[in-house]
Amino acid sequence: MANLRDIRRRIKSVKNTAQITKAMQLVAASKMKKAQDQAMAGRPYADLLNDVLVNLKEQTNEEDHPLLKENKGDKELIILISTDKGLCGGLNTNLFRVVTENSLGNVDYVTIGRKGAQFLARSKKELLADFKIDDPVPFLESKQISEFATEKFLSGEYARVRVAFTNFVNTMTQDPMIETLLPISPIDLGTEKDYMKDMGPSHVAGGQPDLPKDPHVEYGGYIFEPSPAAVLDTTVPQYVNYQLYQMILESRASEHSARMVAMKAATDNANDMIKDLTLDYNKQRQAAITAELLEITTAMRALE
């Protein structure tokens, strides 16, 4: 059984740990609020851009833009969005498991986040490039990554480009998932993304009514000039850039939420441990006092 000095040392050590985890919880809570606000603010625009592109897709053919066409082969590029730091529960572990289960075959990787690069190094996967994104997330930095992926896709080296990220649902729930970024297809455009839910009516591919072909006629709430195909050249790259940006925002909001919850749980566990150790300390102290009193009483009686 540990003596009183050992218990006091353990209580002091756990208290110091609790102070650290509490401070990290408060920092994560502050960053979480900002990240969640940034992610939520980007969802309406992402949903509107998705709506516009669905309407454009109905007016054009896949041959009208190279990002709408599938390349030959089966090689794919996966952009893995992880965290730079740990202490965020099973966030990265769950994401890496999804990536492992859904990336069989000839795959190259681009990482955003140090943990993802470390995972690929341990798994002996092919890492094409590693990018660092500041916090809060600047659009220009994410745009560089999407342009890099677009360039690789247009070169014909990869049949598709997918993004593995953690979808932010709420503070307690974050879902790892993989979405196809390129090529843009009617299914991808028409299916409401998970991080766009509850932002308005779903835009299901194939469910659009027949729209007029006159580019100067209003259809679907939009007027395209000089033609849908001309607008496509500008809208499709913007869609790809913003889609990746929104996925990074979702991942960052998930990271800070998971870290705040993990640090709160660690603080609560430390406080519970302090209570148990304090109770154990008091019991042993009381036992020691009782033993001393018995020794004194026995000595007094022996002197009588």
Buried (B, 14 or more C-beta within 10 A) or exposed (E): EEEBEEBBEBBEEBBEBBEBBBEBBBBBBEBBBBBBEBBBEBBEEBBEBBBBBBBBBBBBEBEBBBBBBEBEEEBBBBBBBBBBEEBBBEBBEBBBEBBEEBBEEEBBBBBBBBBBBBBBEEEEBEBBBBBEBEEEBEBEBBBEBBBBBBEBBEEEBBBBBBBBBBBBBEBEEBBBBBBBBBBBBBEBBBBBBEBBEEBBEEBEBEEBEEBEEEBEEEBBEBEBEEBBBBBBEEBBBBBBBBBBBBBBBBBBBBBBBBBBBBBBEBBBBBBEBBEEBBEBBEEBEEEEEEEEEEEEEEEEEEEE
